[in-house]
């Protein structure tokens, strides 16, 4: 799973990345956290304020720092479903 943090690298962006890592670890989810700092790339997601949180290509939050407890269900919802 790929999780992207959209932002300039400000303290809020750093905190969101840390919280995403904590949420993934607590939920037992293997994910790659990618920091996107290029403003053109950030703008391509259509957000107006940072930090932004993108799970598997979908913007799930922007403009605030979510806690690990708030991020965990977003990561679980973004996991691919296994079909038997």
N, C-alpha and C positions, 0 to 999 in steps of 0.2 A: 504494500500500500504506500502511496506517495502522499505526503502532507506538505503543503507549501505555506510558508509564512510570507505574506506580502508586506513590504515596508522598507524604510530607509536604513534600518539597523538601529533605530532609536531604542531607548530603554523599554518601551511598551512592546516593541517587536521582539526584543530579546526575551522578555518575560513570557510572551505568548509562546514562543518556541520552546522555552523551558517547560511551560505548563503542558504543551502538547506532548513533549517527551515523557513527562511524568504520567500523563493520562494513558499513553500507549503502554508504558511499562506496567502500570497498575492493572490494565485490562488484558495484559498478555498479548498485545497486538504488535506484530513486527511491522515497522514502518520506517520509511526514509523521510527525514525532515529536510526540506529544501528551502533555503532562504532566497526570496526573489527581491532584489533591490533595484533593478532597472525600472525606471518610471514608465517607460513605454510598455514593458511587460506587465507591470501592475495595472496600468490603464486598460490593457486589453481584457482584464477581468471585469471591467465596468464598475469598480468600486470608487467611491468618492472620498473615503477616509481610511487611513491605516491605523493599526495593523489589520491585515486580512488573513483569514484562515481558509485554505482550500483543501478539500479532502477528495482525492481521486478526480481532480479536475472540476469540482463543483464548489463554488464559494458558499461557505456555511456560516461565516461571520465576518464582520468588518467594523472597524471603528471602536472596538473595545477589546480589553484583555480578558478572555474567558479563563475560568479556573480549570484545573484538571478535572474536577467533577462535572463541569459543564461540557468539556471537550470529549470525555470518554464516550457518551452516547452518540456523538456525531461521528466518531471514528468507527464505532460498531455499526452504525447505519450505513457507512460508506464501504464496509467490507463486502466483497463479492459473496453472493449466495451460492452454496453448493447444491446442486441438484442431483438426486439419486435416481 
